[in-house]
Structure formats: structure tokens, C-alpha cells
Amino acid sequence: MAGQARAPQAGRILELDALRGLAVIGIALMNVFAFAMPGAAYYNPAAWGAGSWADYAAWALSFVLVEDKFRVMFAMMFGAGVSILLDRPALHPLRAHYARMAVLFVIGFLHALLLFSGDVLRLYALCGLVLPLAARWPVRRLWIGVAVLLAVHLAAGGYIAWGWLEYWWRFAHVPGTDPAPLAPIEAAFGADPAALERGLAIGREALGERIARRWDGTLGGLVAGLVVLPTTLAAMLAGIALWRNGLLAAQWPARRAMQFAWRLAFMALPPLVLLAWFAFYAEFHGAVIGTNALVWSAPFDLVLGIAWTGFAMALSRRCGQAGGVVRRLAAAGRMALTNYLLTSVLLAAIYGSWGLGLFGTTGRLASLGVTLLPMAGALLWSPIWLAYFRQGPCEWLWRGAASLTFAPLRR
């Protein structure tokens, strides 16, 4: 029955694993810009990497359809996974859960220090500290929690964002308005030449220099991550709700999941298209790009992320367990942590100064093309690995370190 999903006692839910696999490979479509270009270019095509109309079109499609949507899916899968684990009989389920969160935080810290400062694992571990409080909430209360968290994010972020936008509007339309107050947000999200030079220097630094800089900025990185904590936790609660109402447990007929997804897509797409148009209208000024990305798009990113989940579940149900793509996605999902970290290793090897050193040399379209390597790699190697081993190597390390018991990895 809907709303009564419980942890499977034997085997795995193939469709849920496939969703996790889709989420982890989809994240690469945005993460690549953090490896390939100066920081502002992650959000802003005018900052770097847009040399043609095709690059701007790629940005628009990414903003509307991809940016933060797969992050939402990944967070939902994490929330559902925590709920499943806490529902399983165990001697000390909370102790096991918090041990896993502690180890996950360490893994995320090392990932951020060595490879990718935009690591999400630390944030997931922090959110995981409060997830047990909500893991057994009824579905209605979970959705109320999602709404409250989004409201908090919009209220706090919107208060700041509205000030930026109001001043940008005066600067753009009232001659003589002093541009100096806009300098910080233009440096962070715009095409400020000095900020881009700093970003290029950072992207080309040696590995030792990068580690030293990130070590010194550890606290600042954690504080910056807290900006998206409410929306991340909201996505996790949505994942628990969708597990408990049966969608993620593969209990919905494909037709119902497809109809649900279309309704949500029609709700989310028009506002996101409007925000993309506003970015073009504002000539990609940092005040508009930054507030669009971090504040105004957040609720619609969540809704569209849930819609993509519904579409993917419907298609998985229609393909059945014999579908080759579904099975490969499921294998990638069973090794989500390993594939997430390996994506960073591969992108760092391509763009880092200690690898091929291609940082700052590829446009947006070419950078998106690079993501085919980790995506295809995850789909190809994951089934082969799991044919010989019970779980991915990083999953084995994570669970073994948390329990202080390393079971044999081979089947």
C-alpha cells in the first residue's frame, strides 16, 4: 500500500538502485565546470567558456534541466537509504547510523581537501545527524517539513537576494548609480576580470599548493556549504516521503509515476525558463546569476528533481528487470559512493596541473562532452566489478570503518 513501504528483507530494489545510479552520473554534468573553469563559470557562462551561441544554449538547458536537479535526486536517494537502513532490524541501529555519518564526513573532508571543494558528502553527513528524527514521520509531516525548510531558505536567502537585485536594478536603469556595492557579488558570480584571474591562478596551482590552501580554508568551506543545508535536508525528507508513499519502492504503476512526473514538470519548468530569460535580459550580471542559482530556483529545482525521479521510475518499470540500461544504472547506483569519488579523480586528472592540465582550455560544450568519460566508465565498469565483489571498494571501506568489521569483499 502507498505510504507503507518498508525495507526489503531480501535482495535489492533494482529500480531504486537505477535511480541512484542516474543521480550519481548526472551530477558530473555540473561538477565538470568546477574542475574545468574559474569558480564563477560554474553558474555563469559569460564568466568563462562561452564563445558561441551554442555555449549559451548549453548553459540555458543546463540551468533549466540539470543544475541542482541531479543533486536533488542524489540527496533524495540518500534520505531514502537512511530510512531503509533504520527500518531494518539491528541491535543498535542509531549507533550504526551515526558511526556511518562520522566516517562519511571524514571521507568527504578528504575528498574536498584533495580533489573537489564542492564535495557534498560532508553536508550529507551533517544532515544525517538529524534524519533519524524524521525517518518515521508520516508522509504528510515529511512534506510539511520540506515546505518549512524551503520557506526558511527563501526567507533568509530572499532577504539578502532582494537587496542585491534592487540595487542592480537601480544601477542598470538609473544613470550615475555607484557600482561599487555590487562588486562582491559580481566577483563571485559575474565576469569580474580580477576575480577571473584569481580563479585561473587557483585552477592551475600545484597539488601541494591546493591542499595547503584548502586546509587553511576548511572552516570557510564548511560554512559556505551551510547555505544549501536547508534545501539539501528538504530533498532528503522528500526522498523519505517518496519511499514511504511507494514511488521509490517501485510500488507505483508506470502510468501513475509518469502522470505524477508530468504534473510536477509543468509546475517547475515555466519559472525556471523565466529565470533563464532574466539572466539573458540582465546580460548575466552576477547579482542576477547568483540570486537565481542560490535562491529563486531552489523550490523549482526540487520539484523538477522529483519529476525526473518519477520519469525515471516509470521508464524503469516499463523496461522491466531485463532492461540492459536499467541494470547498468543499478550497478552504478550500488557503487554510488565509489563512482562519485572516481568521477572527481578522473576530472582532476584531466583538468588538474598534476594531470593533463586542461583547466581553462575547454568551452561549455566541450566540457560537457568530457563528462561522457566518467558517465560511460561508471556504466561499464560497475557491472564487471559487482560480478566478482559484493560492493564497491569505497562502500566496503565506509561500512567497514563504521562497524570496525571488514567483511570479505569478494563474493
C-alpha positions in Angstrom: 0.0 0.0 0.0 1.1 3.6 -0.7 2.7 5.1 2.4 3.5 1.7 3.9 6.8 0.9 2.1 9.3 -0.9 4.3 12.9 -2.0 3.9 13.2 -5.1 1.7 14.2 -8.1 3.7 16.0 -9.9 0.9 17.6 -8.7 -2.3 17.5 -5.1 -3.6 15.1 -2.9 -5.4 16.5 -2.7 -8.9 14.6 0.5 -9.9 15.8 2.3 -6.7 19.4 1.3 -7.4 19.0 2.5 -11.0 17.7 5.9 -9.8 20.7 6.2 -7.5 23.0 5.4 -10.5 21.2 8.0 -12.7 21.7 10.6 -9.9 25.4 9.9 -9.4 26.3 10.0 -13.1 24.1 13.0 -13.7 25.9 15.1 -11.1 29.0 15.1 -13.4 27.1 17.3 -15.8 27.6 20.2 -13.5 30.6 19.2 -11.4 32.8 19.3 -14.5 32.6 23.1 -14.6 34.1 23.3 -11.1 37.1 21.3 -12.4 37.4 22.9 -15.8 36.8 26.7 -15.3 37.1 29.5 -12.8 34.6 29.4 -10.0 32.0 31.9 -11.3 31.7 29.9 -14.6 30.0 27.1 -12.7 26.9 29.3 -12.8 27.7 32.0 -15.3 28.5 31.3 -19.0 29.7 34.9 -19.5 32.4 34.5 -16.9 34.3 31.8 -18.9 33.9 29.2 -21.5 31.1 30.7 -23.7 32.5 31.5 -27.1 29.4 30.9 -29.2 25.6 30.9 -29.1 25.8 27.1 -28.7 27.6 27.5 -25.4 24.9 29.9 -24.2 22.3 27.5 -25.3 24.1 24.7 -23.4 24.1 26.9 -20.3 20.3 27.6 -20.6 19.5 23.9 -21.0 21.7 23.1 -18.1 20.2 25.7 -15.9 16.6 24.7 -16.6 17.0 20.9 -16.8 20.2 19.9 -15.0 21.6 22.4 -12.5 20.8 21.1 -8.9 18.2 18.6 -10.2 20.6 15.6 -10.0 21.9 16.9 -6.7 18.3 16.8 -5.5 17.9 13.3 -6.8 21.2 12.2 -5.1 20.1 13.8 -1.8 16.7 12.1 -2.1 18.3 8.7 -2.6 20.4 9.4 0.5 17.4 10.2 2.6 15.5 7.1 1.4 18.6 5.0 2.1 18.8 6.2 5.7 15.1 5.4 6.2 15.6 1.9 4.7 18.5 1.2 7.0 16.8 2.5 10.1 13.8 0.3 9.3 15.9 -2.8 9.2 16.2 -4.9 12.4 19.6 -4.2 14.1 21.0 -4.4 17.6 21.9 -0.7 17.7 20.6 1.0 14.5 21.2 4.6 15.7 24.7 3.8 16.8 25.4 2.2 13.4 23.9 5.2 11.6 25.9 7.8 13.4 29.1 5.8 13.0 28.4 5.8 9.3 27.8 9.5 9.3 31.1 10.1 11.1 33.1 8.1 8.6 31.2 9.7 5.7 32.2 13.1 7.0 35.9 12.0 7.1 35.6 10.7 3.5 34.0 13.9 2.4 36.6 16.0 4.2 39.4 14.2 2.4 37.6 14.4 -0.9 37.2 18.2 -0.5 40.8 18.6 0.5 42.4 16.5 -2.2 40.0 16.7 -5.2 36.8 18.7 -5.1 36.0 21.6 -2.8 32.3 21.3 -3.8 32.0 17.9 -2.1 28.5 17.0 -0.9 29.4 14.2 1.5 30.2 16.4 4.4 26.9 18.1 4.0 25.1 14.8 3.8 26.8 13.6 7.0 25.7 16.7 8.8 22.1 16.4 7.5 22.3 12.7 8.5 22.7 13.7 12.2 19.0 14.9 12.2 17.5 12.5 9.7 16.6 9.8 12.3 14.3 12.3 14.0 12.2 12.4 10.8 12.8 8.9 9.4 9.5 7.5 10.9 7.3 10.6 10.3 4.1 10.1 8.4 4.3 11.2 4.8 2.1 14.3 5.4 4.5 15.6 8.1 7.5 14.9 5.9 6.1 17.1 3.1 5.3 19.8 5.7 8.9 19.6 6.8 10.0 20.0 3.1 7.8 23.1 2.8 9.1 24.7 6.0 12.7 24.2 5.0 12.1 25.7 1.6 10.3 28.6 3.2 13.3 29.2 5.6 15.7 29.1 2.7 13.6 31.5 0.6 13.0 33.9 3.6 16.7 34.1 4.6 18.2 34.0 1.2 15.5 36.1 -0.4 16.0 38.9 2.1 19.6 39.2 1.0 18.9 38.5 -2.7 16.2 41.1 -2.9 18.7 43.8 -1.7 21.2 42.7 -4.4 18.5 42.8 -7.1 17.1 46.1 -6.1 20.4 47.8 -6.2 21.3 46.1 -9.5 18.1 47.4 -11.0 19.0 50.9 -9.9 22.5 50.5 -11.3 21.1 49.2 -14.6 18.4 51.9 -15.0 19.4 55.0 -13.1 22.5 56.8 -14.5 25.1 57.7 -12.1 24.4 54.8 -9.6 27.6 53.8 -7.9 28.6 50.2 -9.0 30.9 49.6 -6.0 28.3 47.9 -3.8 27.8 45.3 -6.5 31.5 44.4 -6.7 31.4 41.5 -4.2 28.6 39.6 -5.9 30.0 40.4 -9.4 33.3 38.9 -8.3 31.6 35.8 -7.0 29.1 35.2 -9.8 29.9 37.6 -12.6 32.7 38.3 -15.1 34.9 40.5 -13.0 38.4 40.4 -14.6 40.4 40.4 -11.4 38.2 37.6 -9.9 38.7 35.5 -13.1 42.4 36.0 -12.9 42.4 34.7 -9.3 40.2 31.8 -10.4 42.6 30.9 -13.2 45.6 31.0 -10.9 43.8 28.8 -8.4 42.8 26.3 -11.1 46.4 26.0 -12.3 48.1 25.7 -8.9 50.1 22.6 -8.0 48.5 19.8 -5.9 50.5 20.7 -2.8 49.5 24.3 -3.0 45.9 23.4 -3.4 45.9 21.1 -0.4 47.6 23.8 1.7 45.1 26.5 0.6 42.1 24.2 1.2 43.4 23.1 4.6 43.7 26.8 5.7 40.1 27.4 4.4 38.5 24.3 5.9 36.1 26.2 8.2 35.1 28.6 5.4 34.3 25.8 3.1 32.0 24.2 5.7 30.3 27.5 6.4 29.7 28.0 2.7 28.1 24.6 2.5 25.6 25.5 5.1 24.0 27.9 2.6 22.4 24.9 0.9 21.8 22.9 4.1 18.0 23.6 4.2 17.4 22.7 0.6 19.6 19.6 0.9 17.7 18.5 4.0 14.4 19.2 2.3 15.4 16.9 -0.6 16.3 14.2 1.9 12.9 14.5 3.6 11.3 14.3 0.1 13.2 11.1 -0.5 11.9 9.6 2.7 8.4 10.7 1.8 8.7 9.2 -1.7 10.0 6.0 -0.2 7.2 5.7 2.3 4.5 6.5 -0.3 5.7 3.8 -2.5 7.2 5.6 -5.5 10.9 4.8 -4.7 9.9 1.4 -3.5 8.7 0.6 -7.1 5.1 0.1 -5.9 3.6 2.6 -8.3 2.4 1.5 -11.8 4.4 3.2 -14.5 1.4 5.1 -15.7 0.8 6.7 -12.3 4.5 7.6 -11.9 4.6 9.2 -15.4 1.5 11.3 -14.8 2.9 12.4 -11.4 6.1 13.4 -13.1 4.4 15.4 -15.9 2.4 17.4 -13.4 5.5 18.4 -11.5 7.4 19.2 -14.6 4.7 21.6 -15.8 4.8 23.3 -12.4 8.6 23.7 -12.4 9.6 24.4 -16.0 7.9 27.7 -16.7 9.5 29.5 -13.6 12.9 28.1 -14.5 12.6 29.2 -18.1 11.6 32.7 -16.9 14.7 32.8 -14.6 16.9 31.8 -17.5 15.4 34.6 -19.6 16.0 37.0 -16.8 19.7 36.1 -16.9 19.9 36.9 -20.6 18.0 40.1 -20.1 20.4 41.2 -17.3 23.4 40.3 -19.5 24.5 37.7 -16.9 25.3 40.2 -14.2 26.5 38.5 -11.0 23.6 39.8 -8.9 21.0 38.1 -11.1 23.0 34.9 -11.7 23.9 34.4 -8.1 20.4 35.0 -6.7 18.8 32.9 -9.4 21.1 30.0 -8.7 21.2 30.0 -4.9 17.7 31.4 -4.0 14.9 31.8 -6.5 15.4 28.5 -8.4 15.6 26.3 -5.3 12.0 25.2 -4.9 11.6 24.6 -8.6 14.9 22.6 -8.7 13.4 20.4 -6.0 10.1 20.0 -7.9 11.8 19.2 -11.2 14.3 16.8 -9.5 11.3 14.9 -8.1 9.7 15.0 -11.6 12.9 13.4 -13.1 12.7 10.8 -10.4 9.1 10.0 -11.5 10.0 9.8 -15.2 13.0 7.6 -14.4 11.0 5.3 -12.2 8.2 5.0 -14.8 10.7 4.1 -17.6 12.5 1.6 -15.4 9.2 -0.1 -14.6 8.3 -0.2 -18.3 11.7 -1.7 -19.2 11.5 -4.3 -16.5 14.4 -6.0 -14.8 15.7 -7.4 -18.1 16.5 -3.9 -19.4 20.2 -3.6 -20.0 20.4 0.1 -19.4 18.4 -0.2 -16.2 20.7 -3.0 -14.9 23.8 -1.0 -15.7 22.4 2.1 -13.9 21.5 -0.1 -11.0 25.1 -1.4 -10.8 26.4 2.1 -10.9 23.9 3.0 -8.1 25.1 0.2 -5.9 28.5 1.7 -6.2 27.3 5.3 -5.9 30.0 6.5 -3.4 32.8 4.9 -5.4 31.6 6.3 -8.7 31.1 9.8 -7.2 34.7 9.8 -5.9 36.1 8.2 -9.1 34.4 11.0 -11.2 36.4 13.5 -9.2 39.6 11.5 -9.7 39.1 11.4 -13.4 38.1 15.0 -13.8 41.0 16.1 -11.6 43.3 14.0 -13.8 42.1 15.7 -16.9 42.0 19.3 -15.7 44.5 19.5 -12.8 48.0 20.7 -13.2 49.2 17.3 -12.0 47.3 15.6 -14.8 46.7 16.8 -18.3 46.4 20.4 -17.2 43.4 21.3 -19.4 42.0 23.8 -16.8 40.6 26.9 -18.6 41.0 25.4 -22.1 37.6 23.9 -22.8 34.3 25.7 -23.5 31.0 24.7 -22.0 30.0 22.3 -24.8 33.4 20.6 -24.8 33.4 20.3 -21.0 30.0 18.6 -21.2 31.5 16.2 -23.7 34.2 15.3 -21.2 31.6 14.1 -18.8 30.9 11.2 -21.1 34.1 9.6 -19.8 33.1 9.2 -16.1 29.5 8.5 -17.0 30.3 5.8 -19.5 33.0 4.5 -17.2 30.6 4.1 -14.3 28.1 2.2 -16.6 30.8 -0.1 -18.0 32.9 -1.0 -15.0 30.3 -1.2 -12.2 28.6 -4.4 -13.5 32.1 -6.0 -14.1 33.2 -5.2 -10.5 30.0 -6.4 -8.9 30.3 -9.7 -10.8 33.3 -10.5 -8.6 32.8 -8.4 -5.5 29.9 -7.8 -3.1 30.1 -4.0 -3.2 32.2 -1.1 -4.4 35.6 -0.6 -2.7 34.6 2.8 -1.2 31.3 1.3 0.1 33.3 -1.5 1.7 35.7 0.9 3.3 32.9 3.2 4.5 30.8 0.4 6.1 33.8 -1.5 7.4 35.3 1.6 9.1 31.9 2.5 10.6 31.4 -1.0 12.1 35.1 -1.7 12.7 34.5 -5.0 10.9 35.7 -5.6 7.4 33.9 -8.5 5.8 35.4 -10.2 2.8 34.9 -8.1 -0.3 35.0 -11.0 -2.8 31.8 -13.0 -3.4 
